[in-house]
Amino acid sequence: MLDVTGWAILTWLKATLLLAFITGGAWLLLGSDSGWFWLITVGAVGADLFIARQLSREWRYEAGLRWWWTR
């Protein structure tokens, strides 16, 4: 259980940190007054939600194959 859960959480954290660095870089490069910055920010939030949903789906699939979930 912990191997699948740990993998999902670590993957989500890595993706979230990458998106945060991209957003922070856009903020430093473009400034918060730029429309491109807000477009990148909205895209990063959308990508993070999509990644979380897909990881949740993968976790449920993997959990269904384990003995502890099917009891």
Backbone as XML, in Angstrom:
<?xml version="1.0"?>
<chain id="A" units="angstrom">
  <residue number="1" name="MET">
    <atom name="N" x="0.825" y="-1.186" z="0.000"/>
    <atom name="CA" x="0.000" y="0.000" z="0.000"/>
    <atom name="C" x="0.871" y="1.253" z="0.000"/>
  </residue>
  <residue number="2" name="LEU">
    <atom name="N" x="1.881" y="1.256" z="0.859"/>
    <atom name="CA" x="2.702" y="2.453" z="0.975"/>
    <atom name="C" x="3.554" y="2.707" z="-0.258"/>
  </residue>
  <residue number="3" name="ASP">
    <atom name="N" x="3.910" y="1.656" z="-0.979"/>
    <atom name="CA" x="4.730" y="1.883" z="-2.176"/>
    <atom name="C" x="3.940" y="2.615" z="-3.253"/>
  </residue>
  <residue number="4" name="VAL">
    <atom name="N" x="2.701" y="2.222" z="-3.463"/>
    <atom name="CA" x="1.868" y="2.885" z="-4.480"/>
    <atom name="C" x="1.481" y="4.280" z="-4.016"/>
  </residue>
  <residue number="5" name="THR">
    <atom name="N" x="1.081" y="4.405" z="-2.754"/>
    <atom name="CA" x="0.685" y="5.706" z="-2.225"/>
    <atom name="C" x="1.875" y="6.659" z="-2.201"/>
  </residue>
  <residue number="6" name="GLY">
    <atom name="N" x="3.018" y="6.175" z="-1.756"/>
    <atom name="CA" x="4.216" y="7.008" z="-1.734"/>
    <atom name="C" x="4.631" y="7.451" z="-3.118"/>
  </residue>
  <residue number="7" name="TRP">
    <atom name="N" x="4.525" y="6.535" z="-4.085"/>
    <atom name="CA" x="4.869" y="6.890" z="-5.469"/>
    <atom name="C" x="3.944" y="7.985" z="-5.985"/>
  </residue>
  <residue number="8" name="ALA">
    <atom name="N" x="2.653" y="7.847" z="-5.723"/>
    <atom name="CA" x="1.683" y="8.835" z="-6.214"/>
    <atom name="C" x="1.923" y="10.201" z="-5.567"/>
  </residue>
  <residue number="9" name="ILE">
    <atom name="N" x="2.172" y="10.220" z="-4.272"/>
    <atom name="CA" x="2.394" y="11.494" z="-3.584"/>
    <atom name="C" x="3.688" y="12.146" z="-4.050"/>
  </residue>
  <residue number="10" name="LEU">
    <atom name="N" x="4.757" y="11.368" z="-4.174"/>
    <atom name="CA" x="6.027" y="11.942" z="-4.631"/>
    <atom name="C" x="5.947" y="12.448" z="-6.062"/>
  </residue>
  <residue number="11" name="THR">
    <atom name="N" x="5.246" y="11.728" z="-6.912"/>
    <atom name="CA" x="5.088" y="12.176" z="-8.298"/>
    <atom name="C" x="4.300" y="13.474" z="-8.354"/>
  </residue>
  <residue number="12" name="TRP">
    <atom name="N" x="3.231" y="13.558" z="-7.547"/>
    <atom name="CA" x="2.436" y="14.783" z="-7.504"/>
    <atom name="C" x="3.271" y="15.951" z="-6.974"/>
  </residue>
  <residue number="13" name="LEU">
    <atom name="N" x="4.062" y="15.719" z="-5.925"/>
    <atom name="CA" x="4.894" y="16.787" z="-5.371"/>
    <atom name="C" x="5.943" y="17.270" z="-6.373"/>
  </residue>
  <residue number="14" name="LYS">
    <atom name="N" x="6.559" y="16.339" z="-7.096"/>
    <atom name="CA" x="7.544" y="16.731" z="-8.112"/>
    <atom name="C" x="6.903" y="17.576" z="-9.200"/>
  </residue>
  <residue number="15" name="ALA">
    <atom name="N" x="5.735" y="17.152" z="-9.663"/>
    <atom name="CA" x="5.055" y="17.902" z="-10.717"/>
    <atom name="C" x="4.622" y="19.275" z="-10.214"/>
  </residue>
  <residue number="16" name="THR">
    <atom name="N" x="4.130" y="19.342" z="-8.988"/>
    <atom name="CA" x="3.703" y="20.616" z="-8.422"/>
    <atom name="C" x="4.882" y="21.562" z="-8.249"/>
  </residue>
  <residue number="17" name="LEU">
    <atom name="N" x="6.007" y="21.044" z="-7.780"/>
    <atom name="CA" x="7.192" y="21.888" z="-7.635"/>
    <atom name="C" x="7.700" y="22.393" z="-8.980"/>
  </residue>
  <residue number="18" name="LEU">
    <atom name="N" x="7.677" y="21.540" z="-9.986"/>
    <atom name="CA" x="8.088" y="21.967" z="-11.321"/>
    <atom name="C" x="7.185" y="23.083" z="-11.838"/>
  </residue>
  <residue number="19" name="LEU">
    <atom name="N" x="5.881" y="22.917" z="-11.673"/>
    <atom name="CA" x="4.945" y="23.955" z="-12.116"/>
    <atom name="C" x="5.112" y="25.234" z="-11.305"/>
  </residue>
  <residue number="20" name="ALA">
    <atom name="N" x="5.432" y="25.112" z="-10.013"/>
    <atom name="CA" x="5.666" y="26.296" z="-9.191"/>
    <atom name="C" x="6.922" y="27.036" z="-9.650"/>
  </residue>
  <residue number="21" name="PHE">
    <atom name="N" x="7.976" y="26.293" z="-10.001"/>
    <atom name="CA" x="9.189" y="26.933" z="-10.503"/>
    <atom name="C" x="8.941" y="27.626" z="-11.846"/>
  </residue>
  <residue number="22" name="ILE">
    <atom name="N" x="8.156" y="26.995" z="-12.693"/>
    <atom name="CA" x="7.821" y="27.618" z="-13.980"/>
    <atom name="C" x="7.030" y="28.897" z="-13.758"/>
  </residue>
  <residue number="23" name="THR">
    <atom name="N" x="6.057" y="28.847" z="-12.859"/>
    <atom name="CA" x="5.248" y="30.026" z="-12.566"/>
    <atom name="C" x="6.095" y="31.122" z="-11.919"/>
  </residue>
  <residue number="24" name="GLY">
    <atom name="N" x="6.976" y="30.738" z="-11.001"/>
    <atom name="CA" x="7.860" y="31.718" z="-10.374"/>
    <atom name="C" x="8.816" y="32.349" z="-11.367"/>
  </residue>
  <residue number="25" name="GLY">
    <atom name="N" x="9.332" y="31.544" z="-12.280"/>
    <atom name="CA" x="10.198" y="32.087" z="-13.318"/>
    <atom name="C" x="9.461" y="33.054" z="-14.230"/>
  </residue>
  <residue number="26" name="ALA">
    <atom name="N" x="8.223" y="32.712" z="-14.548"/>
    <atom name="CA" x="7.420" y="33.612" z="-15.377"/>
    <atom name="C" x="7.150" y="34.917" z="-14.632"/>
  </residue>
  <residue number="27" name="TRP">
    <atom name="N" x="6.933" y="34.828" z="-13.334"/>
    <atom name="CA" x="6.706" y="36.030" z="-12.541"/>
    <atom name="C" x="7.951" y="36.918" z="-12.522"/>
  </residue>
  <residue number="28" name="LEU">
    <atom name="N" x="9.119" y="36.292" z="-12.346"/>
    <atom name="CA" x="10.363" y="37.067" z="-12.338"/>
    <atom name="C" x="10.670" y="37.669" z="-13.704"/>
  </residue>
  <residue number="29" name="LEU">
    <atom name="N" x="10.393" y="36.911" z="-14.743"/>
    <atom name="CA" x="10.710" y="37.359" z="-16.095"/>
    <atom name="C" x="9.700" y="38.376" z="-16.622"/>
  </residue>
  <residue number="30" name="LEU">
    <atom name="N" x="8.417" y="38.122" z="-16.404"/>
    <atom name="CA" x="7.370" y="38.943" z="-17.007"/>
    <atom name="C" x="6.747" y="39.958" z="-16.053"/>
  </residue>
  <residue number="31" name="GLY">
    <atom name="N" x="6.760" y="39.653" z="-14.774"/>
    <atom name="CA" x="6.086" y="40.528" z="-13.811"/>
    <atom name="C" x="4.618" y="40.169" z="-13.706"/>
  </residue>
  <residue number="32" name="SER">
    <atom name="N" x="4.011" y="40.595" z="-12.606"/>
    <atom name="CA" x="2.616" y="40.206" z="-12.376"/>
    <atom name="C" x="1.622" y="41.055" z="-13.173"/>
  </residue>
  <residue number="33" name="ASP">
    <atom name="N" x="2.084" y="42.087" z="-13.839"/>
    <atom name="CA" x="1.188" y="42.913" z="-14.653"/>
    <atom name="C" x="0.960" y="42.345" z="-16.045"/>
  </residue>
  <residue number="34" name="SER">
    <atom name="N" x="1.753" y="41.348" z="-16.402"/>
    <atom name="CA" x="1.684" y="40.787" z="-17.748"/>
    <atom name="C" x="0.518" y="39.811" z="-17.873"/>
  </residue>
  <residue number="35" name="GLY">
    <atom name="N" x="-0.156" y="39.866" z="-18.980"/>
    <atom name="CA" x="-1.219" y="38.910" z="-19.254"/>
    <atom name="C" x="-0.672" y="37.505" z="-19.469"/>
  </residue>
  <residue number="36" name="TRP">
    <atom name="N" x="0.540" y="37.422" z="-20.005"/>
    <atom name="CA" x="1.168" y="36.115" z="-20.219"/>
    <atom name="C" x="1.425" y="35.403" z="-18.897"/>
  </residue>
  <residue number="37" name="PHE">
    <atom name="N" x="1.810" y="36.182" z="-17.879"/>
    <atom name="CA" x="2.034" y="35.580" z="-16.563"/>
    <atom name="C" x="0.752" y="34.938" z="-16.055"/>
  </residue>
  <residue number="38" name="TRP">
    <atom name="N" x="-0.350" y="35.632" z="-16.167"/>
    <atom name="CA" x="-1.619" y="35.082" z="-15.662"/>
    <atom name="C" x="-2.074" y="33.901" z="-16.497"/>
  </residue>
  <residue number="39" name="LEU">
    <atom name="N" x="-1.790" y="33.922" z="-17.780"/>
    <atom name="CA" x="-2.109" y="32.774" z="-18.628"/>
    <atom name="C" x="-1.271" y="31.558" z="-18.219"/>
  </residue>
  <residue number="40" name="ILE">
    <atom name="N" x="0.004" y="31.773" z="-17.940"/>
    <atom name="CA" x="0.878" y="30.685" z="-17.482"/>
    <atom name="C" x="0.411" y="30.168" z="-16.130"/>
  </residue>
  <residue number="41" name="THR">
    <atom name="N" x="0.002" y="31.068" z="-15.236"/>
    <atom name="CA" x="-0.469" y="30.674" z="-13.906"/>
    <atom name="C" x="-1.736" y="29.840" z="-13.996"/>
  </residue>
  <residue number="42" name="VAL">
    <atom name="N" x="-2.681" y="30.267" z="-14.793"/>
    <atom name="CA" x="-3.924" y="29.496" z="-14.962"/>
    <atom name="C" x="-3.620" y="28.145" z="-15.600"/>
  </residue>
  <residue number="43" name="GLY">
    <atom name="N" x="-2.711" y="28.128" z="-16.565"/>
    <atom name="CA" x="-2.314" y="26.868" z="-17.177"/>
    <atom name="C" x="-1.636" y="25.928" z="-16.192"/>
  </residue>
  <residue number="44" name="ALA">
    <atom name="N" x="-0.815" y="26.485" z="-15.305"/>
    <atom name="CA" x="-0.137" y="25.656" z="-14.302"/>
    <atom name="C" x="-1.136" y="25.079" z="-13.306"/>
  </residue>
  <residue number="45" name="VAL">
    <atom name="N" x="-2.105" y="25.874" z="-12.889"/>
    <atom name="CA" x="-3.134" y="25.366" z="-11.970"/>
    <atom name="C" x="-3.946" y="24.273" z="-12.650"/>
  </residue>
  <residue number="46" name="GLY">
    <atom name="N" x="-4.329" y="24.497" z="-13.901"/>
    <atom name="CA" x="-5.063" y="23.477" z="-14.641"/>
    <atom name="C" x="-4.257" y="22.204" z="-14.822"/>
  </residue>
  <residue number="47" name="ALA">
    <atom name="N" x="-2.975" y="22.357" z="-15.121"/>
    <atom name="CA" x="-2.113" y="21.182" z="-15.282"/>
    <atom name="C" x="-1.961" y="20.431" z="-13.967"/>
  </residue>
  <residue number="48" name="ASP">
    <atom name="N" x="-1.853" y="21.162" z="-12.857"/>
    <atom name="CA" x="-1.724" y="20.508" z="-11.558"/>
    <atom name="C" x="-2.991" y="19.734" z="-11.206"/>
  </residue>
  <residue number="49" name="LEU">
    <atom name="N" x="-4.141" y="20.308" z="-11.476"/>
    <atom name="CA" x="-5.399" y="19.593" z="-11.222"/>
    <atom name="C" x="-5.525" y="18.353" z="-12.109"/>
  </residue>
  <residue number="50" name="PHE">
    <atom name="N" x="-5.116" y="18.480" z="-13.362"/>
    <atom name="CA" x="-5.153" y="17.340" z="-14.276"/>
    <atom name="C" x="-4.219" y="16.229" z="-13.806"/>
  </residue>
  <residue number="51" name="ILE">
    <atom name="N" x="-3.008" y="16.601" z="-13.397"/>
    <atom name="CA" x="-2.039" y="15.612" z="-12.921"/>
    <atom name="C" x="-2.554" y="14.923" z="-11.665"/>
  </residue>
  <residue number="52" name="ALA">
    <atom name="N" x="-3.132" y="15.700" z="-10.746"/>
    <atom name="CA" x="-3.671" y="15.105" z="-9.514"/>
    <atom name="C" x="-4.794" y="14.128" z="-9.835"/>
  </residue>
  <residue number="53" name="ARG">
    <atom name="N" x="-5.643" y="14.480" z="-10.771"/>
    <atom name="CA" x="-6.745" y="13.586" z="-11.142"/>
    <atom name="C" x="-6.225" y="12.300" z="-11.778"/>
  </residue>
  <residue number="54" name="GLN">
    <atom name="N" x="-5.248" y="12.419" z="-12.659"/>
    <atom name="CA" x="-4.704" y="11.233" z="-13.314"/>
    <atom name="C" x="-3.956" y="10.339" z="-12.327"/>
  </residue>
  <residue number="55" name="LEU">
    <atom name="N" x="-3.228" y="10.946" z="-11.391"/>
    <atom name="CA" x="-2.546" y="10.145" z="-10.378"/>
    <atom name="C" x="-3.538" y="9.454" z="-9.458"/>
  </residue>
  <residue number="56" name="SER">
    <atom name="N" x="-4.627" y="10.119" z="-9.155"/>
    <atom name="CA" x="-5.671" y="9.494" z="-8.347"/>
    <atom name="C" x="-6.267" y="8.299" z="-9.081"/>
  </residue>
  <residue number="57" name="ARG">
    <atom name="N" x="-6.490" y="8.457" z="-10.356"/>
    <atom name="CA" x="-7.019" y="7.371" z="-11.175"/>
    <atom name="C" x="-6.050" y="6.185" z="-11.214"/>
  </residue>
  <residue number="58" name="GLU">
    <atom name="N" x="-4.766" y="6.502" z="-11.384"/>
    <atom name="CA" x="-3.743" y="5.452" z="-11.400"/>
    <atom name="C" x="-3.639" y="4.762" z="-10.039"/>
  </residue>
  <residue number="59" name="TRP">
    <atom name="N" x="-3.741" y="5.540" z="-8.962"/>
    <atom name="CA" x="-3.665" y="4.968" z="-7.622"/>
    <atom name="C" x="-4.830" y="4.004" z="-7.384"/>
  </residue>
  <residue number="60" name="ARG">
    <atom name="N" x="-6.037" y="4.412" z="-7.792"/>
    <atom name="CA" x="-7.203" y="3.526" z="-7.621"/>
    <atom name="C" x="-7.056" y="2.252" z="-8.433"/>
  </residue>
  <residue number="61" name="TYR">
    <atom name="N" x="-6.509" y="2.351" z="-9.622"/>
    <atom name="CA" x="-6.302" y="1.173" z="-10.451"/>
    <atom name="C" x="-5.302" y="0.232" z="-9.792"/>
  </residue>
  <residue number="62" name="GLU">
    <atom name="N" x="-4.176" y="0.773" z="-9.351"/>
    <atom name="CA" x="-3.155" y="-0.044" z="-8.696"/>
    <atom name="C" x="-3.669" y="-0.611" z="-7.380"/>
  </residue>
  <residue number="63" name="ALA">
    <atom name="N" x="-4.466" y="0.153" z="-6.650"/>
    <atom name="CA" x="-5.000" y="-0.331" z="-5.374"/>
    <atom name="C" x="-5.953" y="-1.494" z="-5.601"/>
  </residue>
  <residue number="64" name="GLY">
    <atom name="N" x="-6.650" y="-1.488" z="-6.702"/>
    <atom name="CA" x="-7.559" y="-2.586" z="-7.013"/>
    <atom name="C" x="-6.833" y="-3.901" z="-7.269"/>
  </residue>
  <residue number="65" name="LEU">
    <atom name="N" x="-5.559" y="-3.824" z="-7.611"/>
    <atom name="CA" x="-4.775" y="-5.029" z="-7.871"/>
    <atom name="C" x="-4.106" y="-5.573" z="-6.618"/>
  </residue>
  <residue number="66" name="ARG">
    <atom name="N" x="-4.171" y="-4.839" z="-5.533"/>
    <atom name="CA" x="-3.506" y="-5.240" z="-4.285"/>
    <atom name="C" x="-4.489" y="-5.967" z="-3.384"/>
  </residue>
  <residue number="67" name="TRP">
    <atom name="N" x="-3.962" y="-6.816" z="-2.541"/>
    <atom name="CA" x="-4.809" y="-7.615" z="-1.655"/>
    <atom name="C" x="-5.493" y="-6.765" z="-0.597"/>
  </residue>
  <residue number="68" name="TRP">
    <atom name="N" x="-4.837" y="-5.696" z="-0.128"/>
    <atom name="CA" x="-5.387" y="-4.916" z="0.966"/>
    <atom name="C" x="-6.617" y="-4.116" z="0.549"/>
  </residue>
  <residue number="69" name="TRP">
    <atom name="N" x="-6.766" y="-3.870" z="-0.731"/>
    <atom name="CA" x="-7.909" y="-3.077" z="-1.204"/>
    <atom name="C" x="-9.120" y="-3.963" z="-1.441"/>
  </residue>
  <residue number="70" name="THR">
    <atom name="N" x="-8.906" y="-5.205" z="-1.826"/>
    <atom name="CA" x="-10.009" y="-6.071" z="-2.242"/>
    <atom name="C" x="-10.602" y="-6.870" z="-1.093"/>
  </residue>
  <residue number="71" name="ARG">
    <atom name="N" x="-10.142" y="-6.689" z="0.113"/>
    <atom name="CA" x="-10.697" y="-7.438" z="1.254"/>
    <atom name="C" x="-12.137" y="-7.134" z="1.491"/>
  </residue>
</chain>
